[in-house]
Amino acid sequence: MNNNLSSLAIGSFICNISIFLVSFFRVKLFSTQFTIEEYGISTTILNISNVIFLISTFNSTQYLLRIGNKNVKNIKKYSNLVFIFSFIINPVVFLGMIFLFKDLFSYLSLNLSIVFFLYTILFAFAQIQRVYDFLLERYNFYFFETFFIVAFPAIFSLFIFLFFKKIDLKDYLISYLFTQIIIIFFYIKLKITFFEINKSYFNFKVIKKFFLSSLNYSSWLIFMQLGEKVFVLSDKFFLMKFLDNPVVGIYSLALIPSSISYAMMVGMLEVLKNKIFKRKIDKSMLKNILLIIVLSYFFITFIILYFKDFWIKFLSDDKYNIYITIDLIFVLMMMSFFHTIVIFFSLILQRKYETKIIGLSYLTGIISNFVLNYFFVIRFGLIGVSFASLMSIIIVLIGMLIFGNSRKIN
């Protein structure tokens, strides 16, 4: 078991370091070729696609991860049920997002909106495939897809840039759509995809039973999954509503160091999730994992602060440098740090089936985030929404510790 865990940790580390390097290349390419407004819109679109996936699946992938450890033979059936449900609900959720973010979608042409819609459907397929591979412990495919999702849009965009000497928002969206198409083609070609046409999957009683059980487990966890995406999306929504789209672009650039750090740390926890749920990781190892997270964040934050001039110049053109201050980056780094700690404790609570504690804590944080953003964005602008998210995630952490302590969870 220790050898398997070690190889898993090494694989996760190599994958995350690769993603780290590719992400900086991708960010530099997009941020220099896009206007600051286009960059803000492009990142917001990806945030929206994540929220669409969570709502259209009712967070059933979390339930899939939980029961898949005990019921391996039915993983394919359950994966198909999640995708079928997502495929049906997706258009409704997409229309809801158009209404909510009508200013953003008005910036997109009809053709780009269609490309985005197709991407959200294929994105759901790819995400469910990742969970399917993870449960079958096909970690080589899991790591490949995790890396490919980040790397291919950058490679595709680079070829477009070299050939046409420019890239725009259309190329950006198409690159992400092609990424999902290639991934799906790859799995179908190798005949290792979860997807199959089976009449039994369309049985109403089977679907009803699965989703009622899923809602019983995942109904509270959906607030956790939404919280991870809603905090940033809420910040961008209020900036877009009370300020303008270029400010959203500046905020998206300032988020880059914290987003990459968060993705690396949470990526490690996601890989270990299966072992934590199966109780193959004891308390002493959990403490070591927490220590690694804390030390890693202190190291990364130190590097960013020490080379602050480089980061600010790297993240933006000279005319936007004045807006991306080291204070803003530091607040966002602290937000991602506390959010990673929250994810760590949420895994422990999930192992104990205390999903209600997680849901209540995140629901409190989401409400706090909306309220704080409303008051802070007008008065403090960029740094205001950053503090709102930092304070909101700290509220989530405090809620978990208080509720968990009241239930004597250790």
N, C-alpha and C positions, 0 to 999 in steps of 0.2 A: 504493500500500500504506500509506503514511504517513497519507494522508487517512482511509482506512478504519480504521486503528488509532486515530487521533485521535478519530473519531466514536464508536468503540467505547469508548474511555476516558471520553469525555464522557457517553455514555449510561450507563455503569456508575456514574459519579460521581453523576449526577442520581438514578438509581434508588436508590443506596445512601443518599444524603442523605434521600430521601423515606422509605425504610424506617426510617432512624434516627429521624425525627420521629414517624412513625406508631407505632413500637415503644414510645416513651416514653408516648404517649397510651394505648396498649393496656395497657401494664404498670400504669400508674396506675389505669386502670379496673378491671382484674382484681384487683390487689393490695388495693384498697380495698373491693371488693365480696365477695371471697372471704375465708374465714378463712385464717390463715397455713398451716394444714394442707392446705386445699383447693388453695391456690396451689402448694404443694410437689408435690402429687399431679398437678395439671394440667400442670406443666412436665415432670415425670418421664414422664408419658404420651407427650408429644411426643418426648422422648429415646428412649423405647422404640420408637416408630414408626419412627424413623430406623434403629435397629439391626435391626428386623424387615426393613426394606427391603433393607439391605445383605446380610443373611444369606440371605434368600429369593431374591435375584438372584445370589448368589455374587459380588457386586461386578462383574457383567458390564458395567455401564454404563461402567466405566473402559476395558474392552476395546473397547467400542462407540465411545468417544471416540477411541481410538487408531487403529482400522482405518477409522473413518468418514472420516478425512482422506484416505485413499488409495482408498477404495472407496465413493464417494458413491452410486452407483446401487443398492447393496444395503442402504443405511441402513434403509429401511422394513422389509425382511425381518428384519434383525438386531434391530431394535427390537421387532418382534412376537415374536420368539423369546424375548427377555429377559422380556417381559411374560407370555407363556404360562407360562414356567418359574416366574416369581414367583407367578403365580396358583395354581399347583399346590402350591408349597412353602409359601406364606404361612400356611395353617392350621396346619401342623405347627410352624412357628416360633412362631406366636402362642400355641399351647398350651404350648410350652416357656417362654415369657415369663410365662404365667400361673403356672406352677409355680415359676419363679424369684422372681417378685414377687407371691407369693400374698397377702402382707399388703396390698399396694396394691390388687390386684383384689378383695379381700374388702371393700374400702371402696366399690367400684363395684357398682351393681345389675346384674342380668343384662342389662337393656335397654341400659344404658350400655356394658357390655362388648361387646354386639353392635354398637352404634354405633361403638365404637373399632375393632372388627374390620373393619367395612365401610370405615372411614376408611383403614386400612392398605393395603387393596387399591386404593382410588382414589388414595391417595398414591403408590403405585408407578406407576400409570398416568401421573400428572401429572409425576413425576420423569423418567420415560423420555421423555415428550413434550418436556420442557425440553431434554434431551440431543439429541433429534431436531431441534428448532428450532435449537439451537446449531450442530450439524453442518451444517445447511443454510444457516447464517449468516442466519437470520431473527431477528436480534437484537431487533427491535421486539417480537416475540411473546415472546422469551426474557425481556426486561426486564419486559414487562407481567405475565407469570405470576409472576415473582420478586416483584414488588411486590404483586400481587393476593393472593398466599398470606399475606402479612403484613397487608395492609390490610383485606381483607373480614371476617375474624373480629372485628376491632375495630369496624368499621362495623355489622355484624350485632348484636354484643353491645350496642352503644350504643343501637340501636333497641329491643332487648329491654328494656334498662334504662329508657329513656324511657317505654315503654309499660307495663311492669309494675313499675317503680320498684325492680327488683332483678334480678340475674343470678346463676346458680349454675353448678355443674360441668356439669350437663346442657346448659345453654345454650352453655357453652364448647365442649364436644365437638361438639354439633350445628353450631355455627358453622364449625368446621373441616371437618366432613363436607360441609356445603353449599358451602363454598369449592371443594372438589375436584369436586363435582357440576357447579357452574357452569362451572368451567374445562373440564371434559370436554365439556359441552354446547356451549360456545363453539367448541371446535375441531371437533367433529362438524358443527355448523351451518355453519361456514365450509369444511368438507370439506378441512381441512389437517392432520388427525390422522394419526399413524403407523399407527393400528390399522386392520386390515382382515382379513376372513375369507378365507383362502387355504389350500387343501388342501395345497399344497406346504410350508407352514410346519409342518405336523404330521407331516412325514416324519421318522421316527426317525433316519435316517442324517444328515440335515441338522442336526437338533437336537444329535445327539451330536458331530458335527464342530465345530459352533460352540462348544459348551460345553467341549470338550476344549481347543480353541485359547484360549478365554477363560480357563480355569483355568491354562493354561500361562503366560499373561501376568498375570492378575489375582490368582492365588493368594497372592502375596506382598503385593500392593497392598491386599488386603482387611484386612490388619492395620493399614494406614495409615487406611483409611476407618473401621474399627471403633475405632481408637485415638482418633480425633477425637471420637467419641461416648462411648466406654467410659470415658474419664477422668472426665468429669462424671457419667455414670451410675453408675460405681463409687463415686464420692464419695457420691452420694445413697443408693446401696444400703447402704453401711456406716453412714451416718448413720441410715437407717431401721432398720437391724438392731440397732445398739448404742445409739442414742439414741431419737428418735421422729419422727413425721411433721412436727410443727411446726418442728423444726430443719431439715428438708429444705426447708420453705417459706422459712425465713430465709436459708438458703444459696442458694436459687434467686433471691431478691431481690438478694442481694449479688453474684450473677453477672451481673446485667443490664448494668452499664457495660462489663465485659470482653467479654460475649457480643456486644453491639452493635458494639463496636470490631472484634472478630474477624470478624464477619460482613461488615462493610464492607471490610476489607482483603482477606480471602479472596475476597470477591465480585469484587473487582478482578482478583485473580490467576486466578480461574476464567474470567473473560471473556477474559483474555490467554492462557489455556491453549492454545487452538487455534493461535494464532500462534507460541507457544513450540514446540509439537510440530512445526509446519511449518518451523521454523527461520527464521521471518520476523522474529525479534527477535534482534539481535546481542548480544555480550557487554557492550558499553558501555550498551545500553538496559536489559539485565538489572541491571546495577549501579545504574542510575538508579532502577529500580523498587524495588530493595532499599533505597536511600537514602530514597525516598518513604515506604516502610513504616516505617522506623526513626524518621524525623522526625515522621510522623503520630502514632505511638504516644507519642513524647515529648510532643507537643503535647496530645494527648487526656488523657494521664496527668497533665500539669501542670494542665489545666483542672479535672479531677476532684479533685485534691488541694487546689487553691486554693479551690474551692467545696465543700469536704468537708462542711460542715454542711448545705448545701442538698441534696447527694446523699443523705446519710443520712436526712434528714427526708423527702425525696421518695420514697425506696425503701420506707419502712415507716411504720407507725403509731408513736406515741410509746412504746408499751409494748414494741416490738421494737427501738427505736433502740439500746439498750444492747448488743445482740448484733451489729449490723452496724457494725463499727468500720472506720475508714479503713485500718487495717493489713490487715484481711481483703480489702477492695476492692483495695488495692495489690497484694497477693500474687496475686489473681485476674487483675488487669491484666497483671502480669508473665507469668503463665501463658499468657494469650492472645497476648502479644507474642512469646514464644519459640515458641509453636505456629504463628503466622503465618510466622516465619522458617523453621521446619521445613517448612511447606507450600511455601514458595518454593524451598528446596533440593530438595524431593521432585520438583517439576516439572522441574528441571534433570536430575535422575537419571532420571526417566521418559523424557525426551528421548533419553537415552543407553541406554534399555532396561535400566537397572540397578535393576529392581524388587525384586530379592532384597535389595539393600542397604536399601531403604526398609522392606521387610517385616521383616527381622531387627532393624532399629533400633526399629521400633514394637513388635514382639513383646517385645523386652527392656523397653521402656517400660511396656507393659501389665502384664507380670509384676511389674515394680518397683512399679507403681501399686497393685496388689492387696496386695502385701506391706507397703508403706509405710502404706497406708490402715488395714490391720489393726492395726498397732502405734500409729499416730498418732491414730486416731479416739478411742480409749479415753482416752488421756492428754491430748490437746490439743483434742479436739472439732472445732469448725468450722475454726479456723485450722490444725489438724492435717491435715485432708483437703485443704485448699487447698495447703499446703506439699507434701503427697504428690504432688499433680498437677503442681505447679511443678517439683519435682525429677524427676518421671517424664518430663516433656516435655524437660527439659534433657538427660536421659540419651539420649532419642531423637536430639536434635540432635548430641550428642557422637558417638553411634554412626554417624550419617550422615557426619559430617566425617572420622572415623577410617577407616571402611570406604571412603568415597569417595576419600580421599587415598591409601589403599593400592592403589586401582585407577587412580590418576593421572587422576581425573576433574576437569575444570575447566570 
